[in-house]
């Protein structure tokens, strides 16, 4: 009787393992298909974001024209940032205040 019971348990275990293996195979197939689709979508995105394509659409469909010349403004960081602020005679920024919810005030050292 013990042998028959052991065989029944073993057969049931094999059935569960086979069922799980079939599910694993299905999921693996879906994963492979999804990864291939993701690669295709990434390639399509790269093609759509291409600067050459964007420029062509801007010129043909939106009427963009290229300028004859380009002028650049000089870079100044004051009062928006401190980096690069080193002109002589203009002073260096100093912070005061800013506690208890009040905004900080910025003034130049050497000036009142």
C-alpha positions as CSV (number, residue, x, y, z in Angstrom):
1,X,0.0,0.0,0.0
2,X,2.9,2.4,0.8
3,X,4.4,1.9,-2.6
4,X,1.1,2.7,-4.4
5,X,0.7,5.9,-2.3
6,X,4.3,6.9,-3.0
7,X,3.8,6.4,-6.7
8,X,0.6,8.4,-6.6
9,X,2.4,11.3,-4.9
10,X,5.3,11.1,-7.4
11,X,2.8,11.2,-10.3
12,X,1.0,14.2,-8.9
13,X,4.4,16.0,-8.3
14,X,5.4,15.3,-11.9
15,X,2.1,16.7,-13.1
16,X,2.7,19.9,-11.1
17,X,6.2,20.2,-12.4
18,X,5.1,19.6,-16.0
19,X,2.4,22.2,-15.6
20,X,4.9,24.8,-14.1
21,X,7.4,24.0,-16.8
22,X,4.8,24.7,-19.5
23,X,3.9,28.0,-17.8
24,X,7.7,28.9,-17.6
25,X,8.1,28.1,-21.3
26,X,5.1,30.3,-22.2
27,X,6.4,33.2,-20.1
28,X,9.9,32.8,-21.6
29,X,8.4,33.0,-25.1
30,X,6.4,36.2,-24.1
31,X,9.6,37.7,-22.6
32,X,11.6,37.1,-25.8
33,X,8.8,38.6,-28.0
34,X,8.5,41.6,-25.7
35,X,12.2,42.3,-25.7
36,X,12.3,42.1,-29.5
37,X,9.3,44.5,-29.7
38,X,11.1,46.9,-27.3
39,X,14.2,46.9,-29.5
40,X,12.1,47.7,-32.5
41,X,10.4,50.6,-30.6
42,X,13.8,52.0,-29.5
43,X,15.0,51.9,-33.1
44,X,11.8,53.7,-34.2
45,X,12.2,56.3,-31.5
46,X,15.9,56.9,-32.5
47,X,14.8,57.4,-36.1
48,X,12.0,59.8,-35.2
49,X,14.3,61.9,-32.9
50,X,17.0,62.2,-35.6
51,X,18.1,65.8,-35.9
52,X,18.1,65.5,-39.7
53,X,14.5,64.4,-39.7
54,X,13.4,67.1,-37.2
55,X,15.2,69.8,-39.2
56,X,13.6,68.5,-42.4
57,X,10.1,68.6,-40.9
58,X,10.7,72.1,-39.4
59,X,11.8,73.5,-42.8
60,X,9.2,71.7,-45.0
61,X,6.1,71.6,-42.9
62,X,6.6,74.4,-40.4
63,X,8.3,76.9,-42.6
64,X,11.5,77.3,-40.6
65,X,14.2,79.2,-42.3
66,X,17.9,79.3,-41.3
67,X,19.3,82.7,-40.2
68,X,22.0,84.3,-42.3
69,X,24.0,85.0,-39.2
70,X,23.9,84.2,-35.5
71,X,24.7,86.6,-32.6
72,X,25.4,85.3,-29.1
73,X,24.9,87.3,-25.9
74,X,27.8,87.5,-23.4
75,X,27.4,85.2,-20.4
76,X,26.7,86.9,-17.1
77,X,25.6,84.9,-14.0
78,X,24.9,87.8,-11.6
79,X,22.3,88.0,-10.0
80,X,21.2,84.5,-10.8
81,X,24.3,82.7,-9.7
82,X,27.7,83.3,-8.2
83,X,29.8,81.1,-10.5
84,X,32.1,83.1,-12.8
85,X,31.4,86.5,-11.1
86,X,34.9,87.9,-10.9
87,X,34.8,91.3,-12.5
88,X,37.0,93.8,-10.6
89,X,35.2,96.7,-8.8
90,X,31.8,95.0,-8.9
91,X,32.3,93.3,-5.5
92,X,31.5,89.8,-4.5
93,X,28.0,88.8,-3.3
94,X,27.2,88.4,0.4
95,X,24.0,86.8,1.8
96,X,22.2,88.0,4.9
97,X,18.8,87.2,6.4
98,X,16.9,84.2,5.2
99,X,15.9,82.9,8.6
100,X,12.4,82.0,9.8
101,X,10.8,81.9,6.3
102,X,12.1,85.4,5.2
103,X,13.9,85.6,1.9
104,X,17.6,86.1,1.9
105,X,18.9,89.4,0.8
106,X,22.0,89.7,-1.4
107,X,24.2,92.7,-1.4
108,X,27.7,93.3,-2.7
109,X,30.6,93.5,-0.2
110,X,31.9,97.0,0.1
111,X,28.6,98.6,-0.8
112,X,25.8,99.6,1.5
